[in-house]
Amino acid sequence: MNLAGVLLVALMLILISVMPVWPHTRHWGYLPSGVTATVVLVMLLPLLGGTI
């Protein structure tokens, strides 16, 4: 598996983990999804640029 595949799997796991479906995570607000969106952008830009 190449690096892009590993990053894609990691992104999917991160996106699933920040979903506020458990009662103790409902008060976290937008912080987990905001951090995830930032990580996705940081990973997506080099991927689209062809450096990964």
N, CA, C, O and CB atoms as a CASP TS submission, in Angstrom:
PFRMAT TS
TARGET T0000
AUTHOR 0000-0000-0000
METHOD Language model
MODEL 1
PARENT N/A
ATOM      1  N   MET     1       0.854  -1.176   0.000  1.00  0.00           N
ATOM      2  CA  MET     1       0.000   0.000   0.000  1.00  0.00           C
ATOM      3  C   MET     1       0.899   1.238   0.000  1.00  0.00           C
ATOM      4  O   MET     1       1.848   1.324   0.779  1.00  0.00           O
ATOM      5  CB  MET     1      -0.971  -0.001   1.231  1.00  0.00           C
ATOM      6  N   ASN     2       0.597   2.177  -0.864  1.00  0.00           N
ATOM      7  CA  ASN     2       1.425   3.377  -0.939  1.00  0.00           C
ATOM      8  C   ASN     2       1.011   4.393   0.118  1.00  0.00           C
ATOM      9  O   ASN     2       0.063   4.174   0.872  1.00  0.00           O
ATOM     10  CB  ASN     2       1.336   4.000  -2.332  1.00  0.00           C
ATOM     11  N   LEU     3       1.728   5.497   0.160  1.00  0.00           N
ATOM     12  CA  LEU     3       1.508   6.502   1.197  1.00  0.00           C
ATOM     13  C   LEU     3       0.131   7.144   1.080  1.00  0.00           C
ATOM     14  O   LEU     3      -0.504   7.423   2.097  1.00  0.00           O
ATOM     15  CB  LEU     3       2.583   7.572   1.125  1.00  0.00           C
ATOM     16  N   ALA     4      -0.337   7.381  -0.126  1.00  0.00           N
ATOM     17  CA  ALA     4      -1.654   7.984  -0.304  1.00  0.00           C
ATOM     18  C   ALA     4      -2.755   7.074   0.231  1.00  0.00           C
ATOM     19  O   ALA     4      -3.728   7.562   0.806  1.00  0.00           O
ATOM     20  CB  ALA     4      -1.901   8.294  -1.780  1.00  0.00           C
ATOM     21  N   GLY     5      -2.622   5.774   0.055  1.00  0.00           N
ATOM     22  CA  GLY     5      -3.605   4.840   0.588  1.00  0.00           C
ATOM     23  C   GLY     5      -3.625   4.825   2.102  1.00  0.00           C
ATOM     24  O   GLY     5      -4.689   4.766   2.717  1.00  0.00           O
ATOM     25  N   VAL     6      -2.450   4.879   2.697  1.00  0.00           N
ATOM     26  CA  VAL     6      -2.357   4.908   4.156  1.00  0.00           C
ATOM     27  C   VAL     6      -2.975   6.193   4.687  1.00  0.00           C
ATOM     28  O   VAL     6      -3.691   6.168   5.689  1.00  0.00           O
ATOM     29  CB  VAL     6      -0.887   4.784   4.618  1.00  0.00           C
ATOM     30  N   LEU     7      -2.707   7.314   4.028  1.00  0.00           N
ATOM     31  CA  LEU     7      -3.295   8.578   4.457  1.00  0.00           C
ATOM     32  C   LEU     7      -4.812   8.573   4.309  1.00  0.00           C
ATOM     33  O   LEU     7      -5.520   9.128   5.150  1.00  0.00           O
ATOM     34  CB  LEU     7      -2.702   9.730   3.662  1.00  0.00           C
ATOM     35  N   LEU     8      -5.305   7.959   3.261  1.00  0.00           N
ATOM     36  CA  LEU     8      -6.750   7.874   3.062  1.00  0.00           C
ATOM     37  C   LEU     8      -7.418   7.046   4.156  1.00  0.00           C
ATOM     38  O   LEU     8      -8.471   7.426   4.666  1.00  0.00           O
ATOM     39  CB  LEU     8      -7.059   7.275   1.693  1.00  0.00           C
ATOM     40  N   VAL     9      -6.824   5.941   4.510  1.00  0.00           N
ATOM     41  CA  VAL     9      -7.370   5.110   5.594  1.00  0.00           C
ATOM     42  C   VAL     9      -7.323   5.862   6.918  1.00  0.00           C
ATOM     43  O   VAL     9      -8.274   5.807   7.697  1.00  0.00           O
ATOM     44  CB  VAL     9      -6.588   3.779   5.709  1.00  0.00           C
ATOM     45  N   ALA    10      -6.225   6.562   7.178  1.00  0.00           N
ATOM     46  CA  ALA    10      -6.104   7.340   8.412  1.00  0.00           C
ATOM     47  C   ALA    10      -7.156   8.441   8.463  1.00  0.00           C
ATOM     48  O   ALA    10      -7.745   8.692   9.514  1.00  0.00           O
ATOM     49  CB  ALA    10      -4.697   7.946   8.530  1.00  0.00           C
ATOM     50  N   LEU    11      -7.388   9.090   7.342  1.00  0.00           N
ATOM     51  CA  LEU    11      -8.409  10.136   7.300  1.00  0.00           C
ATOM     52  C   LEU    11      -9.802   9.586   7.569  1.00  0.00           C
ATOM     53  O   LEU    11     -10.591  10.208   8.281  1.00  0.00           O
ATOM     54  CB  LEU    11      -8.387  10.832   5.955  1.00  0.00           C
ATOM     55  N   MET    12     -10.101   8.449   7.015  1.00  0.00           N
ATOM     56  CA  MET    12     -11.415   7.847   7.253  1.00  0.00           C
ATOM     57  C   MET    12     -11.591   7.504   8.732  1.00  0.00           C
ATOM     58  O   MET    12     -12.665   7.723   9.293  1.00  0.00           O
ATOM     59  CB  MET    12     -11.595   6.583   6.387  1.00  0.00           C
ATOM     60  N   LEU    13     -10.566   6.978   9.356  1.00  0.00           N
ATOM     61  CA  LEU    13     -10.652   6.661  10.784  1.00  0.00           C
ATOM     62  C   LEU    13     -10.812   7.915  11.629  1.00  0.00           C
ATOM     63  O   LEU    13     -11.559   7.918  12.608  1.00  0.00           O
ATOM     64  CB  LEU    13      -9.414   5.896  11.231  1.00  0.00           C
ATOM     65  N   ILE    14     -10.111   8.982  11.251  1.00  0.00           N
ATOM     66  CA  ILE    14     -10.232  10.241  11.985  1.00  0.00           C
ATOM     67  C   ILE    14     -11.639  10.807  11.838  1.00  0.00           C
ATOM     68  O   ILE    14     -12.228  11.270  12.815  1.00  0.00           O
ATOM     69  CB  ILE    14      -9.190  11.262  11.490  1.00  0.00           C
ATOM     70  N   LEU    15     -12.181  10.773  10.619  1.00  0.00           N
ATOM     71  CA  LEU    15     -13.525  11.311  10.402  1.00  0.00           C
ATOM     72  C   LEU    15     -14.581  10.537  11.177  1.00  0.00           C
ATOM     73  O   LEU    15     -15.534  11.127  11.686  1.00  0.00           O
ATOM     74  CB  LEU    15     -13.862  11.294   8.924  1.00  0.00           C
ATOM     75  N   ILE    16     -14.422   9.241  11.269  1.00  0.00           N
ATOM     76  CA  ILE    16     -15.375   8.434  12.035  1.00  0.00           C
ATOM     77  C   ILE    16     -15.237   8.717  13.529  1.00  0.00           C
ATOM     78  O   ILE    16     -16.232   8.732  14.253  1.00  0.00           O
ATOM     79  CB  ILE    16     -15.161   6.931  11.754  1.00  0.00           C
ATOM     80  N   SER    17     -14.019   8.938  13.987  1.00  0.00           N
ATOM     81  CA  SER    17     -13.801   9.100  15.429  1.00  0.00           C
ATOM     82  C   SER    17     -14.282  10.444  15.960  1.00  0.00           C
ATOM     83  O   SER    17     -14.527  10.557  17.161  1.00  0.00           O
ATOM     84  CB  SER    17     -12.339   8.938  15.746  1.00  0.00           C
ATOM     85  N   VAL    18     -14.430  11.465  15.124  1.00  0.00           N
ATOM     86  CA  VAL    18     -14.851  12.772  15.644  1.00  0.00           C
ATOM     87  C   VAL    18     -16.356  12.982  15.588  1.00  0.00           C
ATOM     88  O   VAL    18     -16.838  14.055  15.952  1.00  0.00           O
ATOM     89  CB  VAL    18     -14.170  13.870  14.875  1.00  0.00           C
ATOM     90  N   MET    19     -17.093  12.006  15.151  1.00  0.00           N
ATOM     91  CA  MET    19     -18.550  12.150  15.114  1.00  0.00           C
ATOM     92  C   MET    19     -19.110  12.142  16.542  1.00  0.00           C
ATOM     93  O   MET    19     -18.824  11.220  17.306  1.00  0.00           O
ATOM     94  CB  MET    19     -19.194  11.013  14.266  1.00  0.00           C
ATOM     95  N   PRO    20     -19.901  13.152  16.910  1.00  0.00           N
ATOM     96  CA  PRO    20     -20.396  13.256  18.288  1.00  0.00           C
ATOM     97  C   PRO    20     -21.609  12.359  18.549  1.00  0.00           C
ATOM     98  O   PRO    20     -22.721  12.852  18.739  1.00  0.00           O
ATOM     99  CB  PRO    20     -20.758  14.700  18.599  1.00  0.00           C
ATOM    100  N   VAL    21     -21.395  11.067  18.557  1.00  0.00           N
ATOM    101  CA  VAL    21     -22.516  10.148  18.763  1.00  0.00           C
ATOM    102  C   VAL    21     -22.586   9.608  20.186  1.00  0.00           C
ATOM    103  O   VAL    21     -23.596   9.013  20.563  1.00  0.00           O
ATOM    104  CB  VAL    21     -22.417   8.998  17.795  1.00  0.00           C
ATOM    105  N   TRP    22     -21.557   9.798  20.970  1.00  0.00           N
ATOM    106  CA  TRP    22     -21.570   9.327  22.343  1.00  0.00           C
ATOM    107  C   TRP    22     -21.968  10.472  23.250  1.00  0.00           C
ATOM    108  O   TRP    22     -21.605  11.616  22.978  1.00  0.00           O
ATOM    109  CB  TRP    22     -20.198   8.754  22.749  1.00  0.00           C
ATOM    110  N   PRO    23     -22.698  10.206  24.313  1.00  0.00           N
ATOM    111  CA  PRO    23     -23.196  11.290  25.180  1.00  0.00           C
ATOM    112  C   PRO    23     -22.098  12.164  25.781  1.00  0.00           C
ATOM    113  O   PRO    23     -22.300  13.368  25.942  1.00  0.00           O
ATOM    114  CB  PRO    23     -24.011  10.704  26.295  1.00  0.00           C
ATOM    115  N   HIS    24     -20.948  11.595  26.116  1.00  0.00           N
ATOM    116  CA  HIS    24     -19.906  12.404  26.745  1.00  0.00           C
ATOM    117  C   HIS    24     -19.180  13.303  25.757  1.00  0.00           C
ATOM    118  O   HIS    24     -18.411  14.165  26.184  1.00  0.00           O
ATOM    119  CB  HIS    24     -18.911  11.511  27.432  1.00  0.00           C
ATOM    120  N   THR    25     -19.392  13.139  24.445  1.00  0.00           N
ATOM    121  CA  THR    25     -18.712  13.977  23.466  1.00  0.00           C
ATOM    122  C   THR    25     -19.590  15.088  22.922  1.00  0.00           C
ATOM    123  O   THR    25     -19.120  15.894  22.118  1.00  0.00           O
ATOM    124  CB  THR    25     -18.219  13.137  22.336  1.00  0.00           C
ATOM    125  N   ARG    26     -20.824  15.158  23.323  1.00  0.00           N
ATOM    126  CA  ARG    26     -21.723  16.172  22.764  1.00  0.00           C
ATOM    127  C   ARG    26     -21.354  17.587  23.198  1.00  0.00           C
ATOM    128  O   ARG    26     -21.665  18.536  22.478  1.00  0.00           O
ATOM    129  CB  ARG    26     -23.151  15.877  23.170  1.00  0.00           C
ATOM    130  N   HIS    27     -20.715  17.760  24.322  1.00  0.00           N
ATOM    131  CA  HIS    27     -20.372  19.098  24.803  1.00  0.00           C
ATOM    132  C   HIS    27     -19.043  19.611  24.244  1.00  0.00           C
ATOM    133  O   HIS    27     -18.631  20.717  24.596  1.00  0.00           O
ATOM    134  CB  HIS    27     -20.316  19.097  26.313  1.00  0.00           C
ATOM    135  N   TRP    28     -18.371  18.863  23.403  1.00  0.00           N
ATOM    136  CA  TRP    28     -17.090  19.290  22.844  1.00  0.00           C
ATOM    137  C   TRP    28     -17.247  20.379  21.801  1.00  0.00           C
ATOM    138  O   TRP    28     -16.306  21.137  21.565  1.00  0.00           O
ATOM    139  CB  TRP    28     -16.374  18.114  22.239  1.00  0.00           C
ATOM    140  N   GLY    29     -18.395  20.479  21.178  1.00  0.00           N
ATOM    141  CA  GLY    29     -18.628  21.515  20.179  1.00  0.00           C
ATOM    142  C   GLY    29     -17.959  21.197  18.851  1.00  0.00           C
ATOM    143  O   GLY    29     -17.905  20.045  18.422  1.00  0.00           O
ATOM    144  N   TYR    30     -17.451  22.241  18.210  1.00  0.00           N
ATOM    145  CA  TYR    30     -16.882  22.094  16.879  1.00  0.00           C
ATOM    146  C   TYR    30     -15.380  21.807  16.887  1.00  0.00           C
ATOM    147  O   TYR    30     -14.787  21.673  15.817  1.00  0.00           O
ATOM    148  CB  TYR    30     -17.147  23.332  16.085  1.00  0.00           C
ATOM    149  N   LEU    31     -14.765  21.710  18.027  1.00  0.00           N
ATOM    150  CA  LEU    31     -13.316  21.529  18.090  1.00  0.00           C
ATOM    151  C   LEU    31     -12.823  20.269  17.367  1.00  0.00           C
ATOM    152  O   LEU    31     -11.910  20.385  16.550  1.00  0.00           O
ATOM    153  CB  LEU    31     -12.882  21.480  19.528  1.00  0.00           C
ATOM    154  N   PRO    32     -13.366  19.084  17.616  1.00  0.00           N
ATOM    155  CA  PRO    32     -12.855  17.910  16.912  1.00  0.00           C
ATOM    156  C   PRO    32     -13.039  17.976  15.401  1.00  0.00           C
ATOM    157  O   PRO    32     -12.137  17.597  14.654  1.00  0.00           O
ATOM    158  CB  PRO    32     -13.527  16.682  17.435  1.00  0.00           C
ATOM    159  N   SER    33     -14.180  18.446  14.947  1.00  0.00           N
ATOM    160  CA  SER    33     -14.394  18.519  13.505  1.00  0.00           C
ATOM    161  C   SER    33     -13.569  19.635  12.876  1.00  0.00           C
ATOM    162  O   SER    33     -13.159  19.514  11.721  1.00  0.00           O
ATOM    163  CB  SER    33     -15.873  18.730  13.202  1.00  0.00           C
ATOM    164  N   GLY    34     -13.318  20.707  13.601  1.00  0.00           N
ATOM    165  CA  GLY    34     -12.465  21.780  13.085  1.00  0.00           C
ATOM    166  C   GLY    34     -11.027  21.341  12.937  1.00  0.00           C
ATOM    167  O   GLY    34     -10.372  21.657  11.944  1.00  0.00           O
ATOM    168  N   VAL    35     -10.537  20.616  13.919  1.00  0.00           N
ATOM    169  CA  VAL    35      -9.171  20.083  13.839  1.00  0.00           C
ATOM    170  C   VAL    35      -9.074  19.068  12.712  1.00  0.00           C
ATOM    171  O   VAL    35      -8.084  19.044  11.981  1.00  0.00           O
ATOM    172  CB  VAL    35      -8.752  19.436  15.182  1.00  0.00           C
ATOM    173  N   THR    36     -10.081  18.241  12.567  1.00  0.00           N
ATOM    174  CA  THR    36     -10.078  17.248  11.492  1.00  0.00           C
ATOM    175  C   THR    36     -10.103  17.921  10.127  1.00  0.00           C
ATOM    176  O   THR    36      -9.403  17.484   9.213  1.00  0.00           O
ATOM    177  CB  THR    36     -11.273  16.303  11.633  1.00  0.00           C
ATOM    178  N   ALA    37     -10.892  18.968   9.974  1.00  0.00           N
ATOM    179  CA  ALA    37     -10.935  19.694   8.700  1.00  0.00           C
ATOM    180  C   ALA    37      -9.580  20.307   8.375  1.00  0.00           C
ATOM    181  O   ALA    37      -9.167  20.316   7.216  1.00  0.00           O
ATOM    182  CB  ALA    37     -12.010  20.789   8.741  1.00  0.00           C
ATOM    183  N   THR    38      -8.888  20.818   9.381  1.00  0.00           N
ATOM    184  CA  THR    38      -7.555  21.379   9.164  1.00  0.00           C
ATOM    185  C   THR    38      -6.575  20.292   8.742  1.00  0.00           C
ATOM    186  O   THR    38      -5.771  20.504   7.834  1.00  0.00           O
ATOM    187  CB  THR    38      -7.053  22.082  10.433  1.00  0.00           C
ATOM    188  N   VAL    39      -6.630  19.144   9.383  1.00  0.00           N
ATOM    189  CA  VAL    39      -5.749  18.026   9.020  1.00  0.00           C
ATOM    190  C   VAL    39      -6.052  17.544   7.603  1.00  0.00           C
ATOM    191  O   VAL    39      -5.139  17.224   6.842  1.00  0.00           O
ATOM    192  CB  VAL    39      -5.906  16.860  10.025  1.00  0.00           C
ATOM    193  N   VAL    40      -7.327  17.494   7.257  1.00  0.00           N
ATOM    194  CA  VAL    40      -7.700  17.075   5.904  1.00  0.00           C
ATOM    195  C   VAL    40      -7.143  18.049   4.873  1.00  0.00           C
ATOM    196  O   VAL    40      -6.625  17.619   3.842  1.00  0.00           O
ATOM    197  CB  VAL    40      -9.234  16.974   5.769  1.00  0.00           C
ATOM    198  N   LEU    41      -7.238  19.337   5.126  1.00  0.00           N
ATOM    199  CA  LEU    41      -6.696  20.313   4.190  1.00  0.00           C
ATOM    200  C   LEU    41      -5.180  20.208   4.073  1.00  0.00           C
ATOM    201  O   LEU    41      -4.631  20.303   2.975  1.00  0.00           O
ATOM    202  CB  LEU    41      -7.083  21.714   4.617  1.00  0.00           C
ATOM    203  N   VAL    42      -4.508  20.013   5.198  1.00  0.00           N
ATOM    204  CA  VAL    42      -3.058  19.889   5.168  1.00  0.00           C
ATOM    205  C   VAL    42      -2.636  18.641   4.398  1.00  0.00           C
ATOM    206  O   VAL    42      -1.614  18.665   3.712  1.00  0.00           O
ATOM    207  CB  VAL    42      -2.497  19.850   6.592  1.00  0.00           C
ATOM    208  N   MET    43      -3.392  17.564   4.493  1.00  0.00           N
ATOM    209  CA  MET    43      -3.057  16.334   3.762  1.00  0.00           C
ATOM    210  C   MET    43      -3.504  16.397   2.310  1.00  0.00           C
ATOM    211  O   MET    43      -2.875  15.793   1.442  1.00  0.00           O
ATOM    212  CB  MET    43      -3.692  15.128   4.440  1.00  0.00           C
ATOM    213  N   LEU    44      -4.578  17.120   2.039  1.00  0.00           N
ATOM    214  CA  LEU    44      -5.131  17.155   0.694  1.00  0.00           C
ATOM    215  C   LEU    44      -4.324  18.025  -0.263  1.00  0.00           C
ATOM    216  O   LEU    44      -4.200  17.698  -1.444  1.00  0.00           O
ATOM    217  CB  LEU    44      -6.545  17.645   0.746  1.00  0.00           C
ATOM    218  N   LEU    45      -3.783  19.117   0.229  1.00  0.00           N
ATOM    219  CA  LEU    45      -3.022  20.012  -0.638  1.00  0.00           C
ATOM    220  C   LEU    45      -1.795  19.347  -1.263  1.00  0.00           C
ATOM    221  O   LEU    45      -1.622  19.455  -2.477  1.00  0.00           O
ATOM    222  CB  LEU    45      -2.592  21.223   0.141  1.00  0.00           C
ATOM    223  N   PRO    46      -0.936  18.669  -0.506  1.00  0.00           N
ATOM    224  CA  PRO    46       0.188  17.985  -1.168  1.00  0.00           C
ATOM    225  C   PRO    46      -0.266  16.820  -2.055  1.00  0.00           C
ATOM    226  O   PRO    46       0.365  16.516  -3.068  1.00  0.00           O
ATOM    227  CB  PRO    46       1.168  17.471  -0.119  1.00  0.00           C
ATOM    228  N   LEU    47      -1.365  16.176  -1.660  1.00  0.00           N
ATOM    229  CA  LEU    47      -1.875  15.080  -2.457  1.00  0.00           C
ATOM    230  C   LEU    47      -2.334  15.569  -3.829  1.00  0.00           C
ATOM    231  O   LEU    47      -2.054  14.933  -4.846  1.00  0.00           O
ATOM    232  CB  LEU    47      -3.019  14.389  -1.730  1.00  0.00           C
ATOM    233  N   LEU    48      -3.036  16.695  -3.852  1.00  0.00           N
ATOM    234  CA  LEU    48      -3.477  17.267  -5.122  1.00  0.00           C
ATOM    235  C   LEU    48      -2.330  17.908  -5.895  1.00  0.00           C
ATOM    236  O   LEU    48      -2.361  17.973  -7.124  1.00  0.00           O
ATOM    237  CB  LEU    48      -4.565  18.293  -4.879  1.00  0.00           C
ATOM    238  N   GLY    49      -1.322  18.380  -5.173  1.00  0.00           N
ATOM    239  CA  GLY    49      -0.160  18.980  -5.829  1.00  0.00           C
ATOM    240  C   GLY    49       0.775  17.956  -6.453  1.00  0.00           C
ATOM    241  O   GLY    49       1.644  18.305  -7.251  1.00  0.00           O
ATOM    242  N   GLY    50       0.597  16.702  -6.091  1.00  0.00           N
ATOM    243  CA  GLY    50       1.413  15.646  -6.682  1.00  0.00           C
ATOM    244  C   GLY    50       2.700  15.346  -5.936  1.00  0.00           C
ATOM    245  O   GLY    50       3.546  14.614  -6.449  1.00  0.00           O
ATOM    246  N   THR    51       2.869  15.886  -4.753  1.00  0.00           N
ATOM    247  CA  THR    51       4.101  15.607  -4.010  1.00  0.00           C
ATOM    248  C   THR    51       4.019  14.346  -3.174  1.00  0.00           C
ATOM    249  O   THR    51       5.041  13.837  -2.714  1.00  0.00           O
ATOM    250  CB  THR    51       4.434  16.766  -3.121  1.00  0.00           C
ATOM    251  N   ILE    52       2.815  13.837  -2.973  1.00  0.00           N
ATOM    252  CA  ILE    52       2.653  12.579  -2.229  1.00  0.00           C
ATOM    253  C   ILE    52       2.294  11.498  -3.218  1.00  0.00           C
ATOM    254  O   ILE    52       2.106  10.345  -2.830  1.00  0.00           O
ATOM    255  CB  ILE    52       1.563  12.697  -1.111  1.00  0.00           C
TER
END
